Amino acid sequence: QVQLVESGGGLVQAGGSLRLSCAASERTVPTGWFRQAPGKERECVAAISWTSGSTRYADSVKGRFTISRDNAKNTVYLQMNSLKPEDTAVYYCAAGRSVISGRPGDYWGQGTQVTVSS
């Protein structure tokens, strides 16, 4: 059972930046970030492998978001730059073998709200 604790959401103006953090209880499976906006399906924003460091990104965030990990702290970060109103959503940290392929994970955090004002 992997436990995930997120932090770092909030309100920001368009063009601004936020950094999300996800502290994991263990580094046994890939970890990533999903988001869900009202009335929309949950989508994988970015994912990373603890071992290889390989990453994947949704097309909508490429060039703006960066996922990274600190193995010593068992923490995954999502640096979000040039934020747009359409990035507004609840962001969830997820872990599981399928996450690196962009599919939902086996373990989920509680979610953190990101709101981008225009």
N, C-alpha and C positions, 0 to 999 in steps of 0.2 A: 504494500500500500504506500504510494507516494503522496506525500502531503505538500501542497503548494500554497504559498501565501503571497498575495500580490500587494503592491503599493505603487503610488505615484500618479494616479489619475487626477483629474481636475478640470478646471475651466480655463481655456486659453483663447486668444484671438486668432483669427485666420493668419497664417504666416508664422505663427509662433511654434514653440517646441515644448515637448514634454518627454520625460523618461519614465518608463514603467519598469518595475523590478519584480521578479518572481523568485522567492526563496524556496528551494526544493529540499525535501528531507533526504533525498538520495539522487544519485546521478546515473541510474541504471538504464533509463530509456530517454529518447529524444524529447525535447521540451520546446514548446512554441506558444505563440499568441494567436488567439482567435478573437473575432469581434462579432457582435450582433447588434444591429440597429433596429429600431422599432419597425415591425412589418417586413423585415428582411431575414433571410436565412443566415445562420452563423457561418462565417468564412474564416479560413486560415490566413492570417496576415503574414506570419513569418515563423520559421522553425529552425532549430539548430541541433546538431549532434554534439553531445558532450565529449565524445572521444575524438572524432575527426574534425569537428568545427565546421563541417559542411552546413550550408544554409539553403533555405528556399524562401521566396517572397511571392506574395500576390502581385500581379502586374500593376494593380492600382497603387501600390506603395513603393515600388522599385525606384531607387534614387532618392527617396525621402526618408524611409525608415531603415534602421540598422539593428539587427539582432546580434547580441554578443553574449558570451558566458564567462563567468569567473569560477573556475573549478574549485578554487580554494574556499570560496564562500557558498558553493552550491547555488549560485544565483544566475539567472538569465535576465538580461536587460533588453528593453526595446526603446531605442532612441528614435523619437518621432520628430522630424523637422518639416518645415513648410506645411504645417497642418492646414487642412481644408475643412469647411463645414461638413462635407460628406464623410469625414473621418469620425464624426460623432457616433459613439456606440458604447456599449459595455464591452470592455476588453477582458478576456479570460485567459489565464495561463493554463496550459494543458500539457500532459505528459503521456507518452505511450509510444510503442513501436511505430504506429501508423502516422504519428504526427509529422515525421520528417517527410512524408508523402503528401501532407496537407489534409489528411483525413482526421476526424475527431479522435482524441486520445482516450485513455482509460481513466485518467485522473484529471480533476479540474479544480481550479481555485474558485474563490467566491465571486470574482469579477470586480472590476473597478471602472467607474464611469469616466469617460473622456468626452468633454463637450467643447466643440470649436465654434466660436461665435463669428459671424460675418461682419 
